[in-house]
């Protein structure tokens, strides 16, 4: 038997008159008057952030021992990237693999872990799909409605529970300031018959803040198959709303609602029997997949004793449904539901030079799964699971120089053995030279997903109800140094991790059916992450990262779809008194291995070549209510593949306007 990975899909086109727009804004940018205006109004970007995800309490970045990355509202708007996954490519420690064009299954791996080892939160809602191997498919997730992305690397199950083995990616909604109200329309179009439209309404008072975003993205795309010309596109619609109200000076209520529907056109891999000349390759098909997601969260926050006591109560829900369509007929479908209840209380106090924060919390989670296949009653499954957790966290500080954190979590599982996970962190600023030493140790656990346990695809896949949870532990240690009064920051972090009871899918050549199993033994990951942020001039910011990842399986072979070397570089420049912006991003993804399924060849591995992508974005506010935008992806039309057999996106252009109605 040999390891088998399921996944699949691709884009491409030449430069257009959009180049004229880029030339225009660049010329405006070097005009001396515009340059002077920009210099007088720009402010430094290298400032301290508050991190939400790295603790059960809000912490300034200087107190966080774990390795983190943040993208703020300016970062997202400057890049004009439609999809979250393409922003994540710039972060250290992250590998993104998309099966072909826009809309293809998009996985995000952190520090050499698997795709379903990344926990994804939207405004605190756990959105990993219970019906999709407890993995989150990033393909249709757009940047609209979000103002911040937080990335927390390393095992984090002591804080966030199952699935947080590789790390956590947390998305946060935009909300207006008090007494701020806006209504804007954003319209864009471009290559491959792509159209994008969104409407954003925000309203804020001293006590109530609310924001609603409705968006639609559609593209005809290009063929996912490298041997067939038929185009494969995606259509996705999303509605996202959040409201926050101060019911009392010490009591705040918040609700988040999000719903999306995506239809993706798929090509498929040829596993026909008897074998055909295209066996193992991606071929044209009439397959489509409908993805439905509904997320919500209602919460209350209470403070007392001058914010020394903070309490938080929340109820969240995740509902997903996936319909698989062949030639217009639904052949299979599954659905998953998650209900969560959270309560935590934090007490802050000081004793002399020492600061303390104690957090006690409880988490209750109910999961359900339904699977249906036309004509195969054996595939019809209804399953449930439940988990209750107790959480403890203690943060200790000595003045503003040393911060220690200890977290522990115990999970009482309905289906699996109970589990306890731990986490420790340290952040130390020994002097005033701008040096900070940070480190963390964490443990992670990932319970098998419903589909891995009970899933069934006729003549193709059978679940394994004897699976055990996957486990990991990881350690990182880094040094952060600032220069030139904080205008330059460099961070170097080394990490290592150990995995056991990993779940992989194997293919049985006697039955031609694949099934998941736990692997015996321990596999290891290690690497180095380098991050640089610099304000080169008052109107020119640089961000760069490099990651070395050494990820090996139990046979000491490289783990598939984990490049050994990856890097990114971003330059953002404002001009004309901040009316305009030019942004350039370079992405490097080194060689990586993938699985191939061609039975006529002796190999079961293939090496995918490395690639370099250059993306450009520009915007200019011609009027207080009118801003023009343009973006070019893959400027030099690089030919590459992130998943074997799937065609890469080529050059694409998108341009449009944002109109602020008030």
N, C-alpha and C positions, 0 to 999 in steps of 0.2 A: 504494500500500500504506500501511497505517496501523499504528501500534504496537498490539500486542495483549497484554494481561496475563491470565494464567489464575489464577483463585483463586475460592473460594467458601464461605458460610454464616451463626446467630442465638439471645433469651430475654426473660421479663416476668411481674409479678404484684403484688398490693397488699400493704399493711402488714398485719401480723397481731398476735397477742398478744405477739409478740416485743417490741413497743414497751413493754409492761409491764416486761419484764426490763431494758431500757435505762433506764427511769425509776427502777427500784429501785436499780440500781448507781450512778446519778447522785446519788440521795438519800443513799446510803451514803457516796459520795465527798465530800459537803459537810458531813457530820457532824463537829463539831469534834474529837472524840476520834480519829476515823479520820484526820482531816487531820494531827493532831499525830504520830500513829504513822508516817504516811507521811513527814513531814518529817524525822523522826529517823533513818530507815533508808535513804532514797534516796541514791544516789551519782551523781556527774556522768556523763553519757554522752559528752561531748565529750572523748574520749581518743584517743591515737595508736594507729592500727591498724598491723598488719604486712600488707603487700601481697604476695601470692604470684604474681600473674599479670604484674605490671609488669616482671619481670626473670626471668632463669633462676636467681636466688637470692632468698632472702627479704629484703625491704627494709622498714624503717619508712616510714610514709607521708611523713614529712618529707624523705626522700631521693629520693622518686619525682618525676621531672620530668613524666611523662605525666599526663593528666587522668583521674582515677579516681573511682568511687563505690562504696561498700560498704553492704550491708544485713547486719546481724548477726542473731544468733539472737533477741534481744529484738525487733528490728524486725519479723521475720517472725511471731513469735508474737503480738505486739500487734495486727498488722493482720488476722490470721486469714484472709488471702487464700488460697484454695485453689490458685491457679495462679500460677506464676512470672511469666507475661506481665503479669499485673495489678500485680505489684510493680514491674516494670520501667517501667511508665507514670510512676512518680514520679521516675525518674532523668533528669537533664538530657541533652540530645543524642539522646534515643531517641524514635522514633515506632513505636507498636504499631497494627497493623491486623488486625482479626479479621473474617472473612467471616461475619457473622451471629452466632448464639448460641454459647454454650459448646460447644466441639468443632470449630467452624469453623476453617479454615486460619488460623493466626495467625503473622504475620510481624513481625519486629523489625528496624527500620532504624536505623542509627546515623549521625548527622551527614550525613544526606541521601544515604547510600549505599543500595544495594539490600539486600533481605532475605538473599540468599546471599552478601553481603559481611560478614556477622556470623559470626565463628567462635565456636562454643559448646563449652565444655569441662565435663565432669562428672568431678570428681576427676582431672583431667589427661587424660581420655579425649576425643578428638575425636569428637563425636557428630553433626556435620553429615551428613546422609543422602546417601551416594554414589548412591542410586537416585532422589533427589528434587532434582536440580539442585544437589547439594552444599549444600542449604539445610536448616536445622533448623526443623521445624514445632513451635512452642511450644504448640500447642493442648492436648495431653494432659499436659504437664509440670507436676506438682504440687509444692508447697512441702514436702511431707512428706519427711523424712529429710535435709533440708539445714539447715545452721546458718549458712551465709554465702554471699552473692552478691557477686562482684567484677566491676566493669564497667571496662574499659580502653578509652578512646576514642582514635580515630585509627588510621592504618595501622600494623599491627604484624607484618607478614610477616617482618621480620628476626628476630623472636623465635619466631613461631608458624606461619610458612609460609603456604600458600595459604588463601584465603578471609578472612584477617584484614585486609580493606581498610577497612571501617568501624570495626572494633574487635573486642574480645573480651569475651565474657560467660562467667565461670567460676563454677561451682557447687561447693560443698565440703560433704562429708558431716559429720554430727555424730558425735562419738565421746565416750564417757564419760571422766571423770577417773579416776585410779587409785583402786581400792577403792570404786568407785561401781557399783551394780547397780540397774536399774529395769525394770519391766514395766508398760506402760500401754496402755489401750484408749481410743480416741477415736471417739465415735458422734455423728453429726449428721444432721439432715434439715430439709427446708424446701420452698420454692416449686418449682413445676414438677416435682413428684414427685422431688425431689432427695434422694439419700441418700449419705452419706459415712462410711466406716468404716476405721479403721487400727489396727494393733497395732505397738508399738515396744518392742523389748527391747534393753537395753544392759548390758554386763558389763565391768568393768575391774579389773585388778590392777596391780601395779607394773610388770609386764612385758608384759601382754597387754590390749588394748582392742578391743572388738567391738560392733557395733550392727547390728540387723536391723529393717527396717520393711516391713510388708506393708499395702497400702492398696487401697481400691476406691472409686471415685466413679461415681455414676450419676445421670443426669437425663433426664427426658422432653423437656425444653426447650420451645421454641415453634417455629413455622415460620420457616425461613430466608427464605422467599419473602414479599414484601410483598403478594402478591395471592392467596395460597393459605393455608388455615388449618391444614393438616396439620403436626403437631409433628415437630421434628428434634432428637434427643438424642444423648447420648454415654454410653458405658460404658467405663471404663478401669480396669485392674488393674495394680498395680506391686509388684514385690518388689525390695528394695534392701538389700544387705549389705556391710559393710566390716569388715575385721579388720586390726589392726596389732600387731606383736609385736617386742619388743626381743630379738633373738637373742643379742646381745652388747652390752656397753656402747657399742660403736662401730658396731653393725650392726642396722638395723631393716628388717623386712619388712612389706609392706602389700599387701592384695588387696582389690579392689572388684568386686562383681558386681551387675548391675542388669538386670532384665527387665520389659518392659511390653507389654501388649496393649490396644488401644483399638479399639472399633467406633463409627464416627461415621455418623449418618444425614445424607444430603446432599440438598439441592435443587440443581437444575442451571439453567444459563442456556440459553435457547431459541435454538439456532442452526439450527433446522430449515429445510430447503429443499424446496419453495418456502416463502417467509416466511409466518409466522402472525401474528395480531394481537398476540401476546406476544413477538415476535421481539426478542432482545437483553435480555429481562428474566429474572429468576430465577423459575422456575416449580416447582411441586410435582413430585417424582419419587420413585421407589422405590430410589434409589441409596443404597448404603452403602459405606464404606471400612473395611477392616481394616488397622490399623497394628501391626506387630510390631517391637520393638526389643530387642536384647540387647547389653549393653556389659560390658566387663571390663578389668581392668588389674592386673598383678602387678609389684611393684617392690621394689628393694633400695636402701637408703641407707646409705652408709658414711662415717664421719668419722675423722679422724686428726690428730695433732699439735695437740691442743687445739682441734679443729674448724677449724683453718686449711686443711685439705684436706677437701673434701666431694665424694663421688662418688655418682652416681645412675644406676641401670640399670632400665629398664622395658620391659615388653611389653604392648601394648594391642590390643583388638579391638572392632569395631563391626559388628554384623550387623542389617540392616533388611530388612523385607519389607512390601510394600504391595499389598493385594488390592482390586480395584475390582469391586463387586457391583451388578448391575442386576436388580431383581425376583427376588432370591434366587439369581441365577446369576452366577458369577465370569466377567467378560468380559475382564479383563486383570489382569496382575500384574507386579511387578518386584521385584528384590531387589538389595541392595548389601552389600559386605563391605569392611572396612578392617582391615589388620594393620599395627601400628606397632612399631618398635623404637627406643628412645632410650638414649643414654648421654651423660652430661656430667660434667665435673669442674671444680670451682671451687677456686682457691687464693687465700686471703686473706693479705695481709702489709702491714706498715707500714714507712715510711721517714721517720723524724722526725715532722713534723706531718701527713704525708700517708698516706692509707689507699688500698689497692689491692685489687681483686678481679678475677681473670682466670678466664673460663669458656671451655672448649672443649667442643663437643658434636657429636654425630652423630645424624641422624634418618633412618630408612628406613621407607618406606610402600609398601604394596601394596594396590591397589584392584581390585575386580571388580564386574561389573554383569551382571544377567540381566533380560531383558524378554520377556514372553509376552503374546499377544493371541489370544483364541479365534477361530479361523477365518481368521486373517491371518498366514501364515507369514513375511511380510516384516517383521513386528514382532518376530519372535523373534531376540533378540540375546544374544550372550555376549561380553563385552569385559573387557579387563584393562589396568591401567596401573601404573606403578611410578615411585618418586621416591626419590633419596638426597640428603641435605642435610648440609652442614657449617656449624656455628654457632660464632660467636665473640662474646664480650661482655667489655668492660672497664669497670669502675666505679672512679672516682677521687674521693677526698674530701679536703678540707682541713679538719681538725678537725671540727666539727659545723656548719659554715656553708655550705660549697659542695660540691655533689655533681654529678659529670658522668658520663654513661654513653654508651658507643658500642657498637653491635651491628651485626653483619654476618652475612649468610647467603647461601650459594650452593646452588642447587638443580640437581641433575643430573636432567633429566626424560627419561622414556622416550618420551613422545608429543609433547612441545612443546620449544621452544627452552629451553636452560638459562637460569637467571635469577639475578641477584644483587640483594639488597635490603639497605638500610641503615636505621639508626635512631640518633638522637642525643637525649639528654635533659640537662636542667640543672635543678637545684633549689638555690636560694640564699636563705639567711636572713641578711641583711646586718647585723642588730643584734638587740637584745633587745626590740624593740617589738612582736613578734608578727607581723612581716611576712615572707612567703615569696614569692619569685618563682619560677615554674616554667614550663618550656617544653619542647617536643619537636618533632622533625622525623622523619617516618617514611615508608617506602615500602611499598606493598602490591601484591599480585598475587593473582589469582583464576583458576585454571585452569578451562576450560569443564567442566561436568559431563557425565557419561555420557549423560544423557537429552538434553541440548542437542546432543551430538555424534551420537548414534545412536538416540534415541528415535523411536517411531512410534506414532501413534494413527490408526487407519483413518479416512480422509476428513477429518482434522482437523489433524494435526501431523506434520511430518517433520523429523528432526534435520539438522544441518549439520556434517559431519566436517572442514570447513576452518576452523573457528573458531580464533581466537587467544586467549591469556590476556588478561584485563583487567588494567590497571595503574593505579596511583594514587600520588600523593605528597601529604602533608599536613603542615601546620605549625600549632602552637598555642602561645599565650603567655598566662599567667595570673598574677594576683596574689591571694594568700591572706592574709587578715588576721584575727587573733584579738583579742578584747576581753575585758575583765572576767575576767582570769586564766583565759582559755581557755573561758569559759562560752558565748561567742559566736564563731562562725567565719563569715566571708564570703569567697567565692571568685568571681572574675570571670575568665573565660577566653574569648579570641577564637580562632577557628579558621578555617582555609582549606584547601581540597583541590582537586586537579585529577585528572580521570579521562580515560583514553584507551582506545580499543578496547573500549568498553562493549558488552556483549551485550544485545540486545533482541529480542523476538519480533515479527515482522511478519506481517500477514495479506494474502494474495494474493487479490484479489477475482475473479480469473479462474479460479483452481483451488479457491478456498475452503479452502485449506490454509495454515496458519501455519508459520513456520520461523524459527529464531534467526539473527541476523547480527551481525557486529561493525560498530559505527558508526565512521565516519571523523571525526576531529577531537577536540577537547578540551572537556569540560564542566567546570563549576566549582561548588564549594560554598563557602559561607562562613557564619559565624554567631557568636553570642555565647551563652555558658552562664553562668548565675548560680546559685550555690548558697549557702544559708544554713542553718546549724545553730545552735540556741541552747537553752540550759537556762534557761527563763524563771523557773522556781522549782525547788526541790529535787524536786518531783514532776511537773513539767510541761516537756516537751521539744517543740521546734518544729523541723521540717525543711521547707525550701521550695526550689523550683527554678524557673527560667525559661529557656527556650531560644528564640532567634531563629535560624531557618534559612533561608538564601537558596540554593535548589538549582534550577538551570536546566539544561535539556537543550540539545542542539546547535542547536535552533531558537529558543533563548532563551525557551522556554516553561517554566512551573513543572514540576518533576518531580512525577509523580502520587504521592499518598499520603504526602506530606511536608508537614505543616502548617508555615506560616511562623512561627506563634507557638504555644507550648505552655508549660504551667506546672503546678505541683503544690504542695500545702500539706498537711502532716501535723502533727497535734497528738496527743501521747500523754501521758496522765496516770495516775499510779498513786495508789492511796488505800488506806486501811485497812491500813497497814503492809505495803504491796505485795501484799496479798491480792487486790486488784481492779485493773482497768485499763480505761480508756476511750480509744478511739482514733478519730480523725476524719480523713478524707482527702478533699481536694478536687482533682479533676483537670480541667484546662482543655486542650482540644484545639481549636486554631483552624481556620478554613476551610482546605480542601485540595481539590485537583483529583483527579479519577479519570477513567479511560477508560470510555466508554460504547459499546455495540455495536449501537445501534438504527439500522439501515440507512436507515430512512425519514426520519431527521433529518440535517441538514447537518453538525451538530457531531459531533466524536469525543471531546470532553471535557465533563465536567460538574463543577460546583463543589459539594462536600459542605459543609453548614453546620458551623460550629463547635459545640461542646457543652461543658457543665459537668456533671461527675458528683460526687456527694457520697456517700461510703461511711462507715458507722459500724460499729464493732466494740466489744464489751465482754466482759469476763470477770470472774468472781469465784470465789475458792477458798473454798468453804463449809466444807471439811474438808481436812486435810492430804492426803487421798487423793481428793478430789472437787472438780473445777472445772467450772463452767458457762460456756458461751460463747454468744454471739449476734452475728450480723453482718447488716447491711442493705446491699446494693449498690444504687446508683442510687436513693438515698432519694427524690428528687423525680420519679422515673419519666420521666427525660429521653428524648425520642424523637430518635434520631440514627442515623447510618450511617457506618461506616468504610470500606466497600467498596460501590460503587454497586450498587443492586438488592437488597441484603441487609438484612433487618430487624435493628434493633438490639436488644440485650438491654434489657428493662425492669427495673422494680424486682424484687428478689428478696430473700428472707429465709432465713437458715440458722441453726439453733440446735442445741445439743447439750451433751454432757458429756465430760470426760476423767476416767477412773478410773485411779489409780495403784495397781496391785495390790501392788507392793512397791518 
